[in-house]
Amino acid sequence: MKRLIMLLIISTGLYSNSSFLLKEIYNDENIKYISNNNPFDSRTLSGKNNLIVYADPDKKRDTEKLIDKLIQINVPESKLGKIFIINLAATWLPNIIINSKIKSKQESNPEIIFVKDYQKVLVKEWKLKDDEVNIMLLDENLKILFLKKGNIKDKDISAVIKIAK
């Protein structure tokens, strides 16, 4: 079943680049963890599969459904990391309001790592779609297994959840 899903993903062009490897990002002051305000380090993602959501805060309706599904995944954190990255530069809302909302989400969902991107670092470096929701599933070597940029539908969420399990 997983092979069939992977063939469908490949045939629909959901991969973003020819190398299929995620570019390392670290020591950039423009992208930080919510929990401790330290710079984000993508190298910490290696060693286990990771489901990453990169989203515009204005796409709250899409991301709420996604966060709910992420919480429901019954996969141990040691096998599947769940990272939610907020594109703060994609909205007119003040960062202080967004930070407050995200911090409460982090406290109520400690199994999800929340990160804030102040300057669209990952839009540029990972070639993600700006002002949208992007979903990525990475293997333990940071190889992209699934990538959907923008216009996220329920079927996309279901597909990535099935692969992640």
C-alpha positions, 0 to 999 in steps of 0.5 A: 500500500505504501508503495502505491501511495509513493508512486501516486505521489511521484506521479503527481509531482509532489516532490520539490527538487531533483536531489530530494534532500532537505537543505540544512538550516542552522544558526540563522537568527531569523528562524527560532524555536518557540520554546526557548527562542534559540535558532532553529537547527534542521540537523536535529531532525535526522535520525527519525522521520519528521512531519513538517508543516510550514504555514502562513498564520492567515491560513488558520482554518487549514492549519487547525485541521492539520494540527488536530490530525497531528495530535491524533497520530499515534506514533511515538515521538522517537519515531516521528517528529512533528514540527510546525513552522510559522511564516511570520513574514507572510501576515500583517498580524503583529508578531506579539499576538501570533507568538502568544497564540503559538506559545499556548499551542506549544504548551498544550501540545508538547509533542509538536515542536513550534518554530517561527520564521521571521524572514521567510528563510525556509521559503527561500532555502527550501523553495516552499510556497509563500503565503500558503501551507506546505506539508513535508514528510522527511525520512531519517536522512532528511530525504523528502518522502512527501511534499505538498505546497499550497492549496492543502485539501483533506485528501492531502492531509489524509495521504501524509498521515497514512504515510507517516503512520 
